[in-house]
Amino acid sequence: MFGFGAPVTFLILVVVAIISGVKILKEYERAVVFRLGRMVGVRGPGIVYIIPGIEKMVKMDLRTVTMDIPPQDVITRDNVSVKVNAVLYFRVLEPSRAVIEVENYLFATSQLAQVTLRSVCGQAELDELLAERDRINSRIQEILDQQTDPWGIKVVLVELKHIDLPQEMQRAMAKQAEAERERRAKVIHADGEFQASQKLADAAEVIGKQPMALQLRFLQSLVEVASEKNSTTIFPVPIDLLTPFLKRNDQT
């Protein structure tokens, strides 16, 4: 019985070892395979086989990674201290290079993104950070994509999330915005006064050419005043209305 059991046990161990080498990878996963320390290729997705004891695999995820870049202290070109944070989207295009060329591609990409964010934002002025975010985003993405290309990583998108300004700068910007609104209001008011004066000048010119227009306007004003139902109405009488009567008295 003992002699029969040993081969069976050995056979079971062999079968278990063979089965243990079977791996199933999802559609978005790849296996970077090393055989006795040397990389032999990338396998997957689906069923792959790793020779137990001889081969070793490193599983890689090819989906897009969303990485939050923590707030960075930045001094802009015009010497304003701000805190800037961003979000980074990237994915692994070449799993073999992401394993061989860098020790930990996630940590390395995070550190590189923080350094690049401080560098690019420090080269811009505060107004550029606030008004030209698209250009800043594109510049950061371009630098990161160039630096991570040897690692087999593609930077898809970089977006600035928040720019935290000091309280003094926020109050100064609020005063500036209020002064700008007041300036626009005064300009609009002055422009309205100018247009009104032009219309009055045009009306005076018309009345000067046609004296009867003034009398018609006077009569129209009387009708408007009478419609208010006032108990007492005081109105001036233009001398032009009395001119015909004065001439008749002179003739008599």
C-alpha positions as CSV (number, residue, x, y, z in Angstrom):
1,M,0.0,0.0,0.0
2,F,2.8,2.4,0.8
3,G,4.5,1.8,-2.5
4,F,1.3,2.5,-4.3
5,G,0.6,5.7,-2.4
6,A,3.8,7.5,-3.1
7,P,3.4,7.7,-6.9
8,V,-0.2,8.8,-6.5
9,T,0.9,11.6,-4.2
10,F,3.6,12.6,-6.6
11,L,1.1,12.6,-9.4
12,I,-1.3,14.7,-7.4
13,L,1.4,17.3,-6.7
14,V,2.4,17.4,-10.4
15,V,-1.2,18.0,-11.4
16,V,-1.7,20.7,-8.7
17,A,1.6,22.4,-9.9
18,I,0.4,22.3,-13.5
19,I,-3.0,23.7,-12.6
20,S,-1.5,26.4,-10.5
21,G,0.2,27.8,-13.6
22,V,-3.1,28.5,-15.3
23,K,-4.0,32.2,-15.0
24,I,-7.1,34.0,-16.3
25,L,-6.7,37.7,-17.2
26,K,-9.5,40.1,-17.8
27,E,-9.8,42.1,-21.0
28,Y,-8.0,45.1,-19.6
29,E,-5.2,43.1,-17.9
30,R,-1.9,42.0,-19.3
31,A,0.8,39.7,-17.8
32,V,4.5,40.7,-18.2
33,V,6.3,37.3,-18.0
34,F,9.8,36.7,-16.7
35,R,11.5,33.3,-17.2
36,L,14.5,32.8,-14.9
37,G,14.8,36.6,-14.6
38,R,14.6,37.4,-18.3
39,M,11.5,39.0,-19.8
40,V,10.0,36.7,-22.4
41,G,6.9,38.7,-23.4
42,V,3.5,40.0,-22.6
43,R,0.5,37.6,-22.4
44,G,-3.2,38.0,-22.2
45,P,-6.0,38.6,-22.0
46,G,-7.9,35.3,-21.4
47,I,-6.2,32.1,-20.3
48,V,-2.4,32.2,-20.0
49,Y,0.0,29.6,-18.6
50,I,2.9,30.4,-16.3
51,I,5.4,27.6,-15.7
52,P,5.6,27.1,-12.0
53,G,9.0,27.7,-10.5
54,I,10.4,28.9,-13.8
55,E,8.3,31.8,-14.9
56,K,6.9,34.7,-12.9
57,M,4.4,37.2,-14.1
58,V,3.6,40.9,-13.2
59,K,0.0,41.8,-13.8
60,M,-0.6,45.2,-15.3
61,D,-3.9,47.2,-15.6
62,L,-4.4,49.0,-18.9
63,R,-7.4,51.1,-17.9
64,T,-7.1,54.9,-17.5
65,V,-5.9,55.9,-14.1
66,T,-7.3,58.9,-12.3
67,M,-4.7,60.5,-10.0
68,D,-5.3,63.4,-7.8
69,I,-2.3,65.8,-7.5
70,P,-2.3,67.2,-4.0
71,P,-2.2,71.0,-3.4
72,Q,1.2,72.5,-4.3
73,D,2.7,75.7,-2.9
74,V,3.5,77.9,-5.9
75,I,5.0,81.3,-6.2
76,T,3.9,82.9,-9.5
77,R,6.1,85.0,-11.7
78,D,4.6,88.2,-10.2
79,N,5.5,86.9,-6.6
80,V,2.0,85.8,-5.5
81,S,1.9,82.7,-3.2
82,V,-0.9,80.4,-4.1
83,K,-1.9,76.7,-3.7
84,V,-2.7,74.8,-6.8
85,N,-4.1,71.2,-7.2
86,A,-5.0,69.3,-10.3
87,V,-6.2,65.9,-11.5
88,L,-4.2,63.7,-13.9
89,Y,-5.5,61.0,-16.3
90,F,-3.1,58.5,-17.8
91,R,-2.9,54.9,-18.9
92,V,-0.3,52.2,-19.6
93,L,0.3,51.6,-23.3
94,E,3.3,49.3,-23.1
95,P,3.2,47.1,-20.0
96,S,6.7,45.7,-20.5
97,R,8.3,49.1,-20.3
98,A,6.2,50.2,-17.4
99,V,7.6,47.2,-15.5
100,I,11.2,47.3,-16.6
101,E,12.0,51.0,-17.1
102,V,10.6,52.3,-13.7
103,E,10.3,50.7,-10.3
104,N,6.8,51.9,-9.4
105,Y,5.2,53.8,-12.3
106,L,2.3,55.0,-10.2
107,F,4.5,56.7,-7.6
108,A,6.9,58.0,-10.2
109,T,4.1,59.5,-12.3
110,S,2.7,61.2,-9.2
111,Q,6.0,62.7,-8.1
112,L,6.7,63.9,-11.7
113,A,3.2,65.5,-11.9
114,Q,3.7,67.4,-8.7
115,V,7.1,68.8,-9.8
116,T,5.8,69.7,-13.2
117,L,2.7,71.4,-11.7
118,R,4.9,73.6,-9.5
119,S,7.3,74.4,-12.3
120,V,4.7,75.4,-15.0
121,C,2.5,77.4,-12.6
122,G,5.6,79.2,-11.2
123,Q,6.4,80.4,-14.7
124,A,3.0,82.1,-15.2
125,E,1.5,85.2,-13.6
126,L,-1.6,85.1,-11.4
127,D,-3.8,86.5,-14.1
128,E,-2.6,83.8,-16.5
129,L,-3.4,81.1,-14.0
130,L,-6.9,82.4,-13.6
131,A,-7.7,83.2,-17.2
132,E,-5.7,80.8,-19.3
133,R,-6.2,77.5,-17.6
134,D,-6.5,75.6,-20.9
135,R,-3.0,76.7,-21.9
136,I,-1.6,75.8,-18.6
137,N,-3.3,72.4,-18.7
138,S,-1.9,71.7,-22.2
139,R,1.6,72.7,-21.2
140,I,1.6,70.4,-18.1
141,Q,0.2,67.5,-20.2
142,E,2.8,68.0,-22.9
143,I,5.7,67.9,-20.4
144,L,4.3,64.9,-18.5
145,D,3.6,63.0,-21.7
146,Q,7.2,63.6,-22.9
147,Q,8.7,62.5,-19.6
148,T,6.6,59.4,-19.2
149,D,6.9,58.1,-22.8
150,P,10.0,56.0,-21.9
151,W,7.9,54.3,-19.3
152,G,5.3,53.2,-21.8
153,I,2.7,55.6,-20.2
154,K,0.4,58.0,-22.1
155,V,-0.9,61.1,-20.3
156,V,-4.4,61.6,-21.5
157,L,-5.5,64.8,-19.7
158,V,-4.4,67.2,-17.0
159,E,-6.9,69.6,-15.4
160,L,-6.3,72.3,-12.8
161,K,-9.0,71.8,-10.1
162,H,-8.6,74.7,-7.7
163,I,-6.4,77.7,-7.2
164,D,-6.4,78.8,-3.5
165,L,-5.6,82.5,-3.2
166,P,-4.5,84.3,0.1
167,Q,-7.2,86.3,1.8
168,E,-5.4,89.6,1.1
169,M,-5.3,88.8,-2.6
170,Q,-9.0,87.8,-2.6
171,R,-10.0,91.2,-1.0
172,A,-7.8,93.1,-3.4
173,M,-9.4,91.3,-6.4
174,A,-12.9,92.0,-5.0
175,K,-12.1,95.7,-4.7
176,Q,-10.7,95.7,-8.2
177,A,-13.8,94.0,-9.6
178,E,-16.0,96.5,-7.7
179,A,-14.1,99.4,-9.1
180,E,-14.3,98.0,-12.6
181,R,-18.1,97.7,-12.2
182,E,-18.4,101.3,-11.0
183,R,-16.3,102.5,-13.9
184,R,-18.5,100.7,-16.4
185,A,-21.6,102.1,-14.7
186,K,-20.3,105.7,-14.9
187,V,-19.3,105.2,-18.5
188,I,-22.7,103.9,-19.4
189,H,-24.4,106.8,-17.5
190,A,-22.2,109.4,-19.3
191,D,-22.8,107.8,-22.6
192,G,-26.6,108.1,-21.9
193,E,-26.3,111.7,-20.9
194,F,-24.3,112.4,-24.1
195,Q,-26.9,110.8,-26.3
196,A,-29.7,112.6,-24.5
197,S,-27.9,115.9,-25.0
198,Q,-27.5,115.2,-28.7
199,K,-31.2,114.5,-29.0
200,L,-32.1,117.8,-27.2
201,A,-29.7,119.7,-29.5
202,D,-31.4,118.1,-32.6
203,A,-34.8,119.0,-31.1
204,A,-33.7,122.6,-30.5
205,E,-32.5,122.9,-34.0
206,V,-35.8,121.7,-35.4
207,I,-37.7,124.1,-33.1
208,G,-35.4,127.0,-34.2
209,K,-36.3,126.4,-37.8
210,Q,-40.1,125.9,-37.1
211,P,-41.3,128.3,-34.3
212,M,-44.8,126.8,-34.5
213,A,-43.4,123.5,-33.3
214,L,-42.7,125.1,-29.9
215,Q,-46.3,126.2,-29.6
216,L,-47.6,122.8,-30.5
217,R,-45.3,121.3,-27.9
218,F,-46.6,123.7,-25.4
219,L,-50.2,122.8,-26.1
220,Q,-49.3,119.1,-25.9
221,S,-47.8,119.7,-22.5
222,L,-51.0,121.5,-21.3
223,V,-53.1,118.4,-22.3
224,E,-50.7,116.1,-20.4
225,V,-50.9,118.4,-17.3
226,A,-54.7,118.6,-17.5
227,S,-55.0,114.8,-17.6
228,E,-53.4,114.6,-14.1
229,K,-56.6,116.1,-12.6
230,N,-54.8,118.6,-10.4
231,S,-56.8,121.2,-8.5
232,T,-54.3,124.0,-9.3
233,T,-52.1,124.2,-12.4
234,I,-49.5,126.9,-12.9
235,F,-47.9,127.1,-16.3
236,P,-45.9,129.7,-18.1
237,V,-47.3,131.4,-21.2
238,P,-44.8,131.7,-24.0
239,I,-44.4,135.2,-25.3
240,D,-44.9,134.0,-28.8
241,L,-48.5,133.3,-28.1
242,L,-49.1,136.9,-27.0
243,T,-47.1,138.5,-29.9
244,P,-50.1,138.7,-32.3
245,F,-52.2,140.5,-29.6
246,L,-49.4,142.9,-28.8
247,K,-49.0,143.8,-32.4
248,R,-52.7,144.5,-32.7
249,N,-52.6,146.8,-29.7
250,D,-49.7,148.7,-31.2
251,Q,-51.7,149.2,-34.4
252,T,-54.7,150.5,-32.6
